[in-house]
Amino acid sequence: MELSTQIAWLFLLAIPIACIAWTVTHEEVFREPREYCLNRCHKSKSIAERKFFYLFTCEYCFSHYVTIIILVITHYKLLFDDWRGYLLAGFALVFVANVYMSLFALIRIDLKKVRLEAQNEEKKNGN
């Protein structure tokens, strides 16, 4: 596969990784399982159990596991055609997916700020 095609796949495959990792670790639809995992990661006695449940609450950690699944499904490799290609692809995908999630978080914060400012303006003008 040509390098330009590999790079295109890198940026495209990172999108579903970011989407899945963000949804599981932040969105309301997974709130109850996430709260259960948070509780277990804070109260479990074994370090292995704490770390296992923590991975469902951290988008960075969870993105590694989603990336592994995507690599198994797609057989995507970066630069090398052997195991090194999988290794590089895995870390590159995690990096790009986390850049996407960081940008998404910044956009959401900015949108929330604009929404709150509009509500405050409405209250001020309505009174």
C-alpha positions as a printed Julia matrix, in Angstrom:
127×3 Matrix{Float64}:
   0.0    0.0    0.0
   1.32   3.44  -0.89
   2.31   5.79   1.93
  -0.36   8.34   0.95
  -3.03   5.63   1.16
  -1.68   4.49   4.54
  -1.85   8.05   5.85
  -5.41   8.48   4.56
  -6.41   5.23   6.3
  -4.71   6.44   9.48
  -6.84   9.58   9.66
 -10.02   7.76   8.6
  -9.7    4.78  10.96
  -9.03   7.12  13.88
 -12.54   8.57  13.49
 -14.51   5.48  14.6
 -11.92   4.79  17.31
 -12.42   8.29  18.71
 -16.18   8.06  18.36
 -16.45   4.73  20.18
 -13.97   5.67  22.92
 -15.66   9.04  23.55
 -19.17   7.6   23.56
 -18.37   4.85  26.06
 -16.37   7.08  28.4
 -18.42  10.31  28.27
 -21.91  10.1   26.87
 -25.14   9.69  28.8
 -26.1    6.42  27.11
 -23.29   4.64  29.01
 -23.6    6.6   32.27
 -24.77   3.72  34.48
 -22.1    1.2   33.39
 -19.47   3.96  33.62
 -20.56   4.87  37.17
 -20.42   1.18  38.13
 -16.89   0.95  36.7
 -15.86   4.15  38.49
 -17.15   2.75  41.76
 -15.32  -0.55  41.22
 -12.05   1.14  40.22
 -12.09   3.23  43.41
 -13.24   0.54  45.85
 -11.67  -2.69  44.59
  -8.92  -4.18  46.71
  -6.9   -5.74  43.89
  -4.85  -3.48  41.63
  -5.7   -5.65  38.6
  -9.43  -5.18  39.23
  -9.03  -1.42  39.75
  -7.09  -1.07  36.48
  -9.56  -3.26  34.57
 -12.54  -1.12  35.56
 -10.6    2.13  35.08
 -10.14   1.44  31.38
 -13.89   1.96  30.81
 -13.75   5.45  32.34
 -10.69   6.89  30.54
 -10.99   7.72  26.85
  -7.23   7.48  26.34
  -7.02   4.01  27.92
 -10.15   2.75  26.22
  -8.96   3.99  22.81
  -6.07   1.49  22.97
  -8.48  -1.43  23.25
 -10.76  -0.08  20.53
  -7.68   0.36  18.33
  -6.69  -3.28  18.84
 -10.15  -4.37  17.72
  -9.99  -2.09  14.66
  -6.54  -3.47  13.76
  -7.85  -7.04  13.99
 -10.84  -6.19  11.8
  -8.97  -4.15   9.16
  -5.44  -5.63   9.23
  -4.18  -2.06   8.84
  -0.39  -1.69   8.97
   1.7    1.47   8.85
   5.08   1.61   7.02
   5.96  -2.1    7.51
   4.21  -5.26   6.27
   4.98  -7.32   9.38
   4.29  -7.03  13.13
   6.11  -3.68  13.22
   3.44  -2.25  10.92
   0.73  -3.25  13.39
   2.68  -1.76  16.28
   3.25   1.57  14.54
  -0.33   1.64  13.27
  -1.66   0.99  16.76
   0.18   3.84  18.42
  -0.43   6.2   15.5
  -4.17   5.44  15.54
  -4.37   6.01  19.29
  -2.55   9.32  18.91
  -4.75  10.62  16.08
  -7.94   9.4   17.76
  -6.98  11.24  20.95
  -6.26  14.42  18.99
  -9.75  14.1   17.52
 -11.26  13.59  21.0
  -9.36  16.6   22.38
 -10.64  18.79  19.54
 -14.15  17.49  20.09
 -13.93  18.28  23.81
 -12.76  21.82  23.05
 -15.59  22.35  20.59
 -18.14  21.06  23.12
 -16.78  23.36  25.81
 -16.95  26.31  23.44
 -20.51  25.45  22.4
 -21.56  25.1   26.04
 -20.0   28.48  26.82
 -21.88  30.14  23.94
 -25.14  28.47  25.05
 -24.69  29.67  28.65
 -23.86  33.2   27.51
 -27.01  33.24  25.35
 -29.12  32.04  28.3
 -27.64  34.72  30.56
 -28.31  37.36  27.91
 -31.92  36.18  27.6
 -32.39  36.36  31.37
 -30.85  39.81  31.48
 -33.06  41.11  28.65
 -36.15  39.31  29.95
 -36.01  40.89  33.42
